[in-house]
Amino acid sequence: MVNRDSSIFDATAQDIGDYQVFCFKANCARTTNKHLDIIIAFFKWMVERGTLFVSPCLQAEKLKEGKFQRAFLLRSEIDILYKLVKEDKSIEIRDITMFNVLIGTGIRATELCNLKVSDFIDDRGGFFRLSETDGSSERLVSMSNYTKHSVMRFLNVMKLRGKNENWIFTSPRGNQLKRHVVYDRIRKITRKVIAHKNGPNMLRDTFASQAIDQEMPLKTLQLQMGYKSLRTIVSKYTGSTSIGRIKKVFDQFHPRA
């Protein structure tokens, strides 16, 4: 963002893009666009009265308004969150592993609860074998080495504690973990950096934004996240005002990106 000691006359297109992303973190697309309208009108007035030669808002684009606007973590927030989680000794290793799996694979909270030890495949970088809810098919979900090692470390800890459960993530009594428990634990972690829309769905959207930013093929992303239609991926996560574009603006212009 523009330094508080800087003059508004020094505002650039980079500052406008940076502010747009900053505003979107705490507001919906419609509210962010209203903020942008005010800024555009102000700088237009400045140009008309001769105070500025050109408006810094000429290349500013409004966000697409609709029910599919997503909440997600920015790269800087992810880095901060990993650091805080590592330093917070009160967070259980189970909850840290759940966080790593959700943000590292893009799977749903329900799918996380249904993971069995036999679903984890320690091969070619690591996979989960997930069964569709209707039992009609299976899909393989890949993961990074970091996520794989997190899962392996958690399973080894459980073995050392004498736990030999069927499910990967369980309650203290060894029962299959419930979805509401996942939401509660993840929110306690993510609210360290963001106060709104901070449940497992946000981590799923964060995975999608990171994948698009890294130019993962949409068909691959569709299979990874378990969507039946490629159209769903396109409508939720892509477009001229997509998460990928917003992230790229942030990563390019933010001074600490």
C-alpha positions in Angstrom: 0.0 0.0 0.0 1.0 3.6 -0.3 3.1 4.8 2.5 1.1 7.0 4.9 3.8 9.7 4.6 3.5 9.7 0.8 1.4 12.3 -1.1 -1.8 11.1 -2.9 -0.3 12.8 -6.0 2.3 10.1 -6.0 -0.2 7.2 -6.3 0.5 4.8 -9.1 -1.3 1.9 -10.9 0.6 -0.4 -8.6 -0.9 1.3 -5.6 -4.4 1.0 -7.0 -4.0 -2.7 -7.7 -2.5 -3.3 -4.3 -5.4 -1.5 -2.6 -7.9 -3.5 -4.6 -6.5 -6.7 -3.3 -6.2 -5.4 0.2 -9.9 -4.3 0.2 -11.0 -7.7 -1.3 -9.5 -9.5 1.7 -12.1 -8.1 4.0 -15.0 -7.4 1.7 -17.1 -9.0 -1.1 -16.5 -8.1 -4.8 -19.4 -5.6 -4.8 -18.1 -3.6 -1.9 -14.6 -3.7 -3.3 -15.9 -2.3 -6.6 -17.7 0.5 -4.8 -14.4 1.5 -3.2 -12.8 1.4 -6.7 -15.6 3.6 -8.1 -14.9 6.3 -5.6 -11.2 6.2 -6.2 -11.7 6.3 -10.0 -14.1 9.3 -9.7 -11.7 11.1 -7.4 -8.7 10.8 -9.7 -10.8 11.7 -12.7 -11.8 14.9 -11.0 -8.1 15.5 -10.2 -7.2 15.2 -13.9 -10.1 17.4 -15.0 -9.1 20.2 -12.8 -5.4 19.9 -13.9 -4.0 18.7 -10.7 -2.8 15.5 -12.3 -1.7 14.8 -15.8 -3.0 11.2 -15.9 -5.1 9.1 -13.6 -3.4 6.0 -12.0 -6.8 4.1 -12.5 -6.7 3.8 -16.2 -5.9 0.1 -16.1 -8.0 -0.7 -13.0 -10.5 -3.5 -13.6 -13.5 -4.2 -11.5 -14.0 -7.6 -9.9 -16.7 -10.0 -11.2 -19.7 -9.8 -8.9 -21.5 -13.1 -8.2 -22.0 -15.9 -5.8 -18.8 -17.6 -6.8 -16.4 -15.0 -5.5 -14.0 -16.8 -3.3 -12.1 -16.1 -0.1 -8.5 -17.2 0.0 -5.2 -16.7 1.7 -2.5 -14.6 0.1 1.0 -15.9 -0.2 2.3 -13.6 2.6 -0.5 -14.8 4.9 0.3 -18.4 4.2 4.0 -17.8 5.1 3.0 -16.0 8.3 0.5 -18.8 9.2 3.0 -21.6 8.8 5.4 -19.7 11.0 2.7 -19.1 13.7 1.5 -22.7 13.6 5.1 -24.0 14.0 5.7 -21.7 17.0 2.3 -22.5 18.7 3.0 -25.6 20.8 -0.6 -25.8 21.9 -1.8 -26.9 18.5 -2.1 -30.7 18.2 -0.1 -32.5 15.5 -3.4 -33.9 14.2 -4.8 -30.4 13.6 -1.5 -29.2 12.0 -1.6 -32.3 9.7 -5.3 -31.6 8.8 -4.3 -28.0 7.9 -1.4 -29.2 5.7 -3.6 -31.7 3.9 -6.4 -29.3 3.2 -4.2 -26.5 1.9 -1.9 -28.9 0.1 -4.4 -31.0 -1.8 -7.6 -29.0 -2.1 -9.8 -31.8 -0.9 -13.1 -31.2 1.0 -13.5 -31.3 4.7 -15.9 -34.3 4.3 -13.2 -36.1 2.2 -10.7 -35.4 4.9 -12.9 -37.1 7.5 -13.3 -40.1 5.3 -9.6 -40.7 4.8 -8.4 -44.1 5.9 -4.9 -45.2 6.5 -5.1 -47.5 3.5 -6.0 -44.5 1.3 -2.6 -43.0 1.8 -0.2 -44.1 -1.0 3.5 -43.4 -0.3 4.6 -43.5 -3.9 5.6 -41.1 -6.6 5.4 -38.1 -4.3 2.4 -39.3 -2.3 -1.3 -39.7 -3.1 -4.6 -40.1 -1.5 -7.1 -42.6 -3.0 -10.6 -41.0 -2.6 -13.9 -42.7 -3.2 -16.7 -40.6 -4.5 -19.6 -40.2 -2.1 -21.9 -42.4 -4.3 -19.2 -45.1 -4.5 -19.3 -45.0 -8.3 -15.6 -44.2 -8.8 -12.3 -43.3 -7.2 -9.8 -40.5 -7.9 -6.2 -40.1 -7.0 -5.2 -36.8 -5.3 -1.6 -35.8 -5.5 0.3 -33.9 -2.8 3.6 -32.1 -2.4 6.5 -33.6 -0.6 5.8 -31.3 2.3 2.3 -32.5 2.7 3.4 -36.1 2.3 6.0 -35.8 5.0 3.5 -34.1 7.3 1.1 -37.1 6.9 3.9 -39.7 7.4 5.2 -37.9 10.5 1.6 -37.8 12.0 1.1 -41.5 11.3 4.4 -42.4 12.8 3.5 -40.4 16.0 0.2 -42.2 16.2 2.0 -45.6 16.0 4.5 -44.6 18.7 1.5 -43.7 20.9 0.1 -47.2 20.3 -2.7 -46.0 18.0 -3.5 -48.3 15.2 -6.7 -46.8 13.8 -8.6 -47.4 10.6 -9.1 -43.7 10.0 -6.3 -41.2 9.5 -7.9 -38.5 11.6 -9.8 -39.6 14.7 -11.3 -38.3 17.9 -9.5 -39.0 21.2 -11.6 -42.1 21.5 -10.5 -43.4 18.1 -13.8 -42.7 16.3 -14.0 -41.2 12.8 -13.6 -37.4 13.0 -16.7 -35.3 12.5 -16.9 -32.5 10.0 -17.8 -29.9 12.6 -14.7 -30.7 14.5 -12.5 -30.1 11.4 -14.2 -26.7 10.9 -13.6 -25.8 14.6 -10.0 -26.8 14.6 -9.1 -25.2 11.2 -10.8 -21.9 12.2 -8.8 -21.7 15.3 -5.6 -22.0 13.2 -6.5 -19.7 10.3 -8.1 -16.9 12.4 -4.5 -16.1 13.4 -4.2 -14.2 10.1 -7.7 -13.7 8.8 -11.0 -13.1 10.7 -13.6 -13.9 8.1 -14.5 -16.9 6.0 -11.6 -18.8 7.6 -12.8 -22.5 7.5 -11.7 -25.5 5.4 -13.4 -24.0 2.3 -11.0 -21.1 2.4 -8.1 -23.5 2.3 -9.6 -25.3 -0.6 -10.0 -22.0 -2.5 -6.4 -21.1 -1.5 -5.2 -24.3 -3.1 -7.1 -23.5 -6.3 -5.7 -20.0 -6.5 -2.2 -21.2 -6.0 -2.7 -23.9 -8.7 -4.0 -21.4 -11.2 -1.3 -19.0 -10.4 1.2 -21.8 -11.2 -0.7 -22.4 -14.4 -1.9 -25.9 -13.6 -4.0 -27.2 -16.5 -7.7 -26.7 -15.6 -8.5 -30.4 -16.5 -5.9 -31.5 -14.0 -7.2 -29.1 -11.3 -10.8 -30.4 -12.0 -9.7 -34.0 -11.3 -7.6 -33.0 -8.3 -10.5 -31.2 -6.6 -13.2 -33.7 -7.6 -15.5 -31.5 -9.7 -17.6 -33.4 -12.2 -17.7 -30.5 -14.7 -14.8 -28.4 -16.0 -17.4 -25.6 -16.3 -17.5 -25.4 -12.5 -13.7 -24.7 -12.3 -14.0 -22.0 -15.0 -16.9 -20.3 -13.3 -15.5 -20.4 -9.8 -11.8 -19.8 -10.3 -11.0 -18.3 -13.6 -11.6 -15.2 -15.8 -10.2 -11.8 -16.3 -11.0 -11.0 -12.6 -10.1 -14.4 -11.2 -8.3 -15.3 -8.1 -5.2 -16.0 -10.2 -5.2 -12.5 -11.6 -5.8 -11.0 -8.2 -2.9 -13.0 -6.7 -0.6 -12.1 -9.5 -1.4 -8.4 -8.9 -0.6 -8.8 -5.2 2.5 -10.8 -5.7 3.8 -8.3 -8.3 3.0 -5.1 -6.5 3.1 -5.8 -2.8 6.4 -4.7 -1.3 6.7 -7.8 0.9 5.3 -10.3 -1.7 
